[in-house]
């Protein structure tokens, strides 16, 4: 085939082959460089976007600090139970619920603390209370418990009639009582969050007495022999 080609055609074919080889070599070198350049461009763009986000957050620092100060002034701790120990917090919650029931015309029959649940820096304290109350007094009890400070939440409420007889009719002017059972929850800080962690408050170890030091070194109290 090459014998049939003229010298001009041969030179042209050689030039084309050289250009093809040169293009392949350039592609083998330039393509990875372009891909690497694009990768660096994407990484730089991500870092710039991240830096812009951080700058926006830093610009919001004064507003955030002012909001935290305002929150501290509101004394948010008053919404939690005062005691941090589990048993004391349970007794405090039980007294709050009992007081809310009895001050609004209810009669407490039984109360029982439920095992607390941990939730981060807080403990969920729950008490189960059973009492008798009329319907109007029951409404007062529920309202009193869920509107007082510290915050309390009624998780469950079970009502049972005192008299299951369908023909039962209360006396005129007498409101029938209902057997109510409620689970009330309050929250408190974990006890270990209030413990001091300053090492300066720790009691130093007792130093050995002179006699103990003498015994440790083999010396006697009467002098050398």
C-alpha positions in Angstrom: 0.0 0.0 0.0 2.9 2.4 0.8 4.4 1.5 -2.6 1.3 2.9 -4.3 1.4 6.2 -2.3 3.2 9.2 -3.6 5.9 10.9 -1.6 3.6 13.7 -0.7 0.9 11.3 0.5 3.5 9.5 2.6 4.6 12.7 4.2 1.0 13.6 4.9 0.3 10.2 6.4 3.4 10.5 8.6 2.4 13.9 9.7 -1.1 12.6 10.7 0.4 9.7 12.6 2.7 12.1 14.4 -0.2 14.4 15.3 -2.2 11.4 16.6 0.7 10.3 18.8 1.3 13.8 20.0 -2.4 14.3 20.8 -2.5 11.0 22.7 0.6 12.0 24.7 -0.9 15.4 25.5 -4.2 13.8 26.5 -2.4 11.4 28.8 -0.6 14.3 30.5 -3.2 17.1 30.4 -6.4 15.0 31.3 -5.1 14.0 34.8 -3.8 17.5 35.4 -7.3 18.9 34.5 -9.0 16.4 36.7 -6.6 17.2 39.6 -7.1 20.9 39.1 -10.9 20.5 39.2 -10.6 18.5 42.4 -8.6 21.2 44.0 -11.1 23.8 42.8 -13.9 21.9 44.4 -12.0 21.5 47.7 -11.2 25.2 47.7 -14.8 26.1 47.0 -15.9 23.9 49.9 -13.4 25.4 52.3 -14.5 28.9 51.3 -18.1 28.0 51.9 -17.2 26.5 55.3 -15.2 29.6 56.2 -18.1 31.8 55.2 -20.4 29.8 57.5 -18.0 30.2 60.4 -17.7 33.9 59.8 -21.5 34.2 59.9 -21.5 32.2 63.2 -18.8 34.4 64.6 -20.7 37.5 63.7 -23.7 36.1 65.7 -21.6 35.7 68.8 -22.7 38.9 70.5 -26.4 38.1 69.9 -25.9 34.6 71.2 -24.1 35.8 74.4 -26.8 38.4 75.0 -29.5 35.7 74.6 -27.7 33.4 77.1 -27.4 36.2 79.6 -31.1 37.0 79.3 -31.9 33.3 79.8 -29.7 33.2 82.9 -31.6 36.2 84.4 -34.9 34.3 83.9 -33.7 31.7 86.5 -34.8 28.7 84.5 -33.8 26.4 87.4 -37.0 27.4 89.2 -38.9 25.2 86.7 -37.1 22.1 88.0 -37.4 20.3 91.3 -35.2 21.7 94.0 -33.6 18.5 95.2 -31.2 16.6 93.0 -30.9 13.4 94.9 -33.3 10.8 93.5 -35.0 9.9 96.8 -35.4 13.6 97.9 -36.7 14.6 94.5 -39.2 11.8 94.6 -40.4 12.9 98.1 -40.6 16.5 96.9 -42.7 15.6 93.9 -45.0 13.4 96.0 -45.6 16.3 98.4 -46.3 18.7 95.5 -48.9 16.3 94.0 -50.4 15.5 97.4 -50.7 19.2 98.1 -52.3 19.9 94.7 -54.9 17.2 95.3 -55.8 18.0 98.9 -55.9 21.8 98.4 -58.5 21.3 95.7 -60.9 19.0 97.5 -59.4 15.6 96.7 -58.6 12.8 99.1 -55.3 10.9 98.5 -55.4 7.2 99.2 -52.1 5.8 97.9 -48.9 7.2 96.3 -46.0 5.4 94.9 -42.7 6.6 93.3 -41.7 5.2 89.9 -38.1 4.4 89.0 -36.5 7.6 87.6 -35.2 7.8 84.1 -31.9 9.5 83.1 -32.0 12.0 80.3 -28.6 13.7 79.8 -28.1 16.3 82.5 -31.6 15.7 83.9 -33.6 13.0 85.7 -37.2 12.3 85.0 -39.0 11.8 88.4 -42.5 10.2 88.3 -45.0 9.5 91.0 -48.3 7.5 90.8 -51.1 8.9 93.0 -54.6 7.5 93.6 -57.3 9.8 95.1 -61.0 10.4 95.3 -62.5 13.7 94.0 -65.7 15.0 92.5 -65.7 16.0 88.8 -65.3 19.8 89.5 -62.6 19.2 92.0 -60.8 16.8 89.6 -60.7 19.7 87.1 -59.2 21.9 89.7 -56.6 19.3 90.6 -55.5 18.8 87.0 -55.3 22.6 86.4 -53.3 23.2 89.7 -50.8 20.5 88.9 -50.1 21.6 85.3 -49.9 25.3 86.0 -47.6 25.4 89.1 -43.9 25.9 89.4 -41.8 23.8 89.2 -43.3 22.4 86.0 -45.2 19.1 86.3 -46.8 17.1 83.6 -49.6 14.5 83.9 -48.5 11.6 81.8 -51.5 9.3 82.5 -55.0 9.7 84.0 -57.3 6.9 84.8 -60.9 7.4 86.0 -63.2 4.9 87.6 -66.7 5.5 88.9 -67.3 4.8 92.6 -70.6 3.2 92.0 -71.1 1.0 88.9 -74.8 0.5 89.4 -76.6 2.1 86.5 -79.6 2.9 88.7 -77.5 4.8 91.2 -78.6 8.4 91.6 -76.8 10.8 94.0 -78.7 12.8 96.5 -79.9 16.2 95.5 -77.0 18.8 95.7 -74.4 16.0 96.2 -71.7 15.5 93.5 -70.6 11.9 93.1 -66.9 11.1 93.6 -64.6 9.5 91.1 -61.7 7.2 91.8 -58.8 8.8 89.9 -55.2 7.5 89.3 -52.6 9.8 87.8 -48.9 9.7 86.9 -47.2 13.0 87.4 -43.7 13.8 86.2 -41.2 16.4 87.2 -37.6 17.0 86.2 -34.5 17.6 88.3 -30.8 18.1 87.6 -28.6 15.0 88.1 -27.0 14.9 91.5 -23.4 14.5 90.1 -23.8 17.8 88.2 -23.9 19.7 91.5 -20.9 18.0 93.1 -17.8 20.2 93.2 -14.9 19.0 91.0 -12.3 21.4 92.3 -9.2 19.4 93.4 -8.3 22.2 95.8 -11.3 21.1 98.0 -10.0 17.5 98.3 -8.5 16.6 101.7 -4.8 16.0 101.5 -3.4 12.6 102.6 -2.2 12.4 106.2 1.5 12.8 106.6 3.3 10.0 108.5 4.4 11.0 112.1 8.0 11.1 113.1 7.7 7.8 114.9 6.2 6.1 111.9 9.1 7.6 109.8 11.6 6.3 112.3 10.1 2.8 112.1 10.1 2.9 108.3 13.9 3.8 108.3 14.8 1.3 111.0 15.7 3.9 113.7 14.7 3.5 117.3 13.4 6.2 119.6 16.3 5.7 122.2 19.2 6.8 120.1 22.1 4.8 118.4 23.4 1.6 119.9 
